[in-house]
Amino acid sequence: MIGASGAVLPKVMELSSVAVNVAVGTVVAAMCGLVLSSRPPKPSSYGGEGSQSELAICEAETHFHMISSSDSTRDVALRYDASKVHVLVTGGAGYLGTHTCLELLRHGYEVTVIDNLANSKLEGLRRVAKLTGKGGCLHFKRMDVTDVTELSAFLKMIPECSACYHLAALKAVGESCQMPLEYYDNNVGGTVRLLLELHQHNCRRFIFSSSATVYGTSPAPVTEESPVGVGISNPYGKSKFIIEEVLRDFSNSKMGKEWAIMILRYFNPVGAHESGMIGEDPAGVPNNLMPYVLQVAIGRRKELTIFGDDYPTPDGTGVRDYIHVMDLAEGHRMSLEYMDQKGGGLYTFNLGSGRGFSVLEMVESLQKVSGVPIPYQVGSRRPGDLAEVYADATAAQRELGWKASRGLETMCRDMWRWQQGNPQGFNGEDEQADAKRSGSRDSERLSGIGLVRRMSLAAVFVR
Ligand SMILES: NC(=O)c1ccc[n+]([C@@H]2O[C@H](COP(=O)([O-])OP(=O)(O)OC[C@H]3O[C@@H](n4cnc5c(N)ncnc54)[C@H](O)[C@@H]3O)[C@@H](O)[C@H]2O)c1
């Protein structure tokens, strides 16, 4: 089957378009289980006490399990395959989360996502389910990690998690300067509460999404031993550094000694899954370079502003280390395998390509791949921006056996395929699904989340 983007889509896509009559929700949802899961459907996941036709409708659309507070522990447990390794992914509905979930599902993991959808849409996970055909192994609960009561009740409800990937965070640099308390509370407070709850529920492996921003003003290339925490210019970056400090202190404590903790410092993730079905869908004005460039290329924005062309770099524009999102997703999976071998302790790795590209090189590469001219103007430098930031990625290669394998052209080709196939991101799709779900038990919470999303930022940060 050929998708809109020209990509060959898995067979399962054809099946997912089978029209279903949702009037008898439980039956239909069970049919979806048959269609999309290699395992036989477990009737109790769609029926039994606590299940409702509305829930079944969600499942019929999304092909993964939506967990509701009214579900019984027994019903939830029956949806899981106890023979698989079960991992929790916070923020799993977001850009990096969806690609990571896809990678984990493809490698046989049972995945539970918690996300408050402050910066994401469920459509991303629906597509992960479709792409993998493993929606039966994907479980979702809309929840805020800062809500300890709900988190605790939820962790009691699901089977024990072997590990937690913690991606949930607010990440807009400019917004963090306007709302530092919200950022520290969400990112730092959320992580501390999550760690305490995971400990209570016997989950002792933790993979944290950190950022190259923790290196502050350390000169490139940065190794894992380069100084961190000096010259970080915004609360978002500081929140990542503070969380790393919390994890280092925790790891040294008696309680933390039982844990394996992995800090992954991402450089600049770009690109999309090669199908073009999932990718980055920024709310409001994109904060990062490539999503902005893509929106210029597709005609959603007039032109790009490059902040400074007088840096001591080959063409004068800032140099950053870009990494394909699927390479990053593979790094996540391999990190867990590494922790399996190594056991307890604290591990830190750069996930970068080890080489930098300038803003102009990125723009030119996308122009070449898309055949679309990308107008830009040069503005003045922004305070806090460095001339070049790129990783020394040799430790990840040596220890994890991981290396970024997708080059600049692949990154641009994949992100262009995603953008062309989805010029408005996931927008249209989620609105349709939301309309069908109207009146759902989570509607009041959604309106609060919508507020956070609308606050998402105006300022353009091309880093
Ligand atoms: N994308 C990048 O350039 C980049 C670079 C370095 C590090 N990171 C880190 O990687 C992680 C994932 O980034 P991303 O680009 O996928 O961002 P994203 O915004 O697409 O995904 C983050 C997800 O977390 C959710 N979330 C936020 N706060 C939450 C909370 N309190 N409870 C539950 N869910 C919550 C959001 O709704 C979103 O779905 C973040 O921690 C980010 O700081 C990203």
The ligand as a Gaussian input file, in Angstrom:
#p B3LYP/6-31G(d) Opt

LIG

0 1
 N       13.097000      18.107000      21.378000
 C       14.262000      18.591000      21.777000
 O       14.891000      19.376000      21.051000
 C       14.871000      18.181000      23.097000
 C       16.228000      18.388000      23.340000
 C       16.760000      18.011000      24.560000
 C       15.941000      17.441000      25.526000
 N       14.624000      17.271000      25.278000
 C       13.776000      16.695000      26.324000
 O       13.164000      15.524000      25.822000
 C       11.884000      15.339000      26.401000
 C       10.856000      15.150000      25.304000
 O       10.905000      16.266000      24.450000
 P        9.929000      16.428000      23.217000
 O       10.648000      17.222000      22.202000
 O        9.339000      15.135000      22.870000
 O        8.828000      17.375000      23.863000
 P        7.250000      17.289000      23.743000
 O        6.713000      18.544000      24.324000
 O        6.858000      16.932000      22.378000
 O        6.934000      16.050000      24.702000
 C        6.860000      16.194000      26.092000
 C        5.560000      15.570000      26.522000
 O        5.454000      15.676000      27.932000
 C        4.107000      16.005000      28.246000
 N        4.127000      16.628000      29.565000
 C        4.710000      17.781000      29.943000
 N        4.531000      17.987000      31.250000
 C        3.832000      16.916000      31.706000
 C        3.341000      16.545000      32.981000
 N        3.498000      17.322000      34.055000
 N        2.660000      15.392000      33.110000
 C        2.461000      14.594000      32.030000
 N        2.900000      14.902000      30.802000
 C        3.578000      16.056000      30.647000
 C        3.650000      16.884000      27.111000
 O        2.255000      16.907000      26.949000
 C        4.356000      16.253000      25.924000
 O        3.541000      15.281000      25.321000
 C       11.632000      16.569000      27.274000
 O       11.983000      16.229000      28.587000
 C       12.610000      17.576000      26.723000
 O       12.982000      18.525000      27.693000
 C       14.055000      17.607000      24.084000

